[in-house]
Amino acid sequence: MTTWESIGTMPWAYGYAVSSPRTSNVARGSYVYTNEDLTHRTSLSLTRDMAASLKAISERCKDEGGRYMDRSQILRALILALAKQEDQVDWRGIKDEKELVKRIIRAFSGK
């Protein structure tokens, strides 16, 4: 068995590729996503500034010698980064998005 269950983690989380994957239209870069891996599709509303920020990140990756990153890739990377730092975030008493952003920034800055 060569699925993500056999290695104990999802392959896209650490760059593993599943052998003989049934790739979907989201296979990009060095990661290979299978239809089984992508089980949750989420609709997300962004402001123009948020969309522009994602586009700027993508363009910067490409301009710095990397590859174009689509919004989904950037958002998945941000989620993975937050998941690795989640024990550093003070989750007590968060009541809105603004406070959540402050707490996440604080956790990533090490303060």
C-alpha positions in Angstrom: 0.0 0.0 0.0 1.6 3.3 -1.1 -1.0 5.8 -0.1 -0.7 8.6 2.4 -2.2 6.3 5.0 0.9 4.1 4.7 3.3 6.9 5.4 1.2 8.5 8.2 0.8 11.9 6.6 -0.8 13.4 3.5 1.7 13.4 0.6 1.2 17.1 -0.3 2.1 18.2 3.2 5.7 17.2 2.9 6.3 16.8 -0.8 5.7 13.0 -1.1 4.2 11.7 -4.3 1.8 8.8 -4.3 2.8 6.1 -6.7 0.4 5.7 -9.7 -1.7 8.7 -8.7 -5.0 9.5 -10.5 -4.0 13.1 -10.9 -6.6 15.8 -11.1 -6.3 19.2 -12.8 -4.6 20.6 -9.7 -1.3 18.7 -10.2 1.3 21.5 -10.1 5.0 21.9 -9.5 6.7 19.3 -7.4 3.6 18.1 -5.6 1.2 15.6 -7.0 -2.4 15.8 -5.7 -4.7 12.8 -6.2 -8.4 13.0 -6.4 -8.5 11.2 -3.0 -6.2 13.9 -1.4 -8.4 16.8 -2.4 -11.6 16.0 -0.5 -12.7 19.5 0.6 -13.5 22.3 -1.8 -14.1 25.6 -0.1 -15.6 28.7 -1.6 -13.8 31.8 -0.4 -14.7 35.5 -0.7 -11.7 37.8 -1.1 -11.5 41.6 -1.2 -9.7 43.1 -4.2 -6.7 43.8 -2.0 -6.5 40.2 -0.9 -6.7 39.0 -4.5 -4.1 41.5 -5.5 -1.8 40.3 -2.6 -2.1 36.7 -3.8 -1.3 37.8 -7.4 1.7 39.8 -6.1 3.0 36.8 -4.2 2.6 34.7 -7.3 4.4 37.2 -9.5 7.2 37.6 -7.0 7.8 33.9 -6.9 8.1 33.9 -10.7 10.2 37.0 -10.8 12.6 35.6 -8.2 13.4 32.6 -10.5 10.6 30.3 -9.3 7.4 29.2 -10.9 4.0 30.8 -11.1 1.9 29.9 -8.1 -1.9 29.9 -8.4 -4.1 31.1 -5.5 -4.9 27.6 -4.4 -1.3 26.7 -3.9 -0.5 29.9 -2.0 -3.6 29.4 0.3 -2.7 25.7 0.9 0.9 26.7 1.8 -0.4 29.4 4.2 -2.7 26.8 5.9 0.2 24.3 6.2 2.4 27.0 7.7 -0.3 28.0 10.2 -0.9 24.4 11.1 2.8 24.0 12.0 2.7 27.1 14.2 -0.8 26.5 15.7 0.5 25.7 19.1 2.2 29.1 19.2 -1.0 31.0 18.7 -2.9 32.2 21.7 -6.4 31.1 20.9 -8.1 32.3 24.1 -10.9 34.9 23.7 -10.6 35.4 19.9 -13.9 37.0 18.8 -13.3 38.2 15.3 -11.1 37.9 12.2 -9.1 41.1 13.1 -8.1 39.6 16.4 -7.2 36.3 14.8 -4.9 38.0 12.3 -3.1 39.8 15.2 -2.6 36.6 17.1 -1.3 34.7 14.0 1.1 37.6 13.2 2.3 37.6 16.8 2.9 33.8 16.6 4.9 34.0 13.4 7.0 36.9 14.7 7.9 34.9 17.8 6.6 37.6 20.3 
